[in-house]
Amino acid sequence: MSSDADALERHIGHDEFDPVGTLALIGIYFLILLLMWLFMYFVEFLGNDLTVVGMI
């Protein structure tokens, strides 16, 4: 049984490793940040006056 486990083990070198999942997570995170920025810019800021300067 241990020989079957050794046969299934595969070593991946540094050049063969392709982090597609990590790249996908970074892309999704960037897309969420972009959508949040677009919402804040076009909905919150352009629709209202300046609040920090207008308070005083």
MODELLER restraints for C-alpha pairs under 7 A, 6 or more apart:
rsr = mdl.restraints
at = mdl.atoms
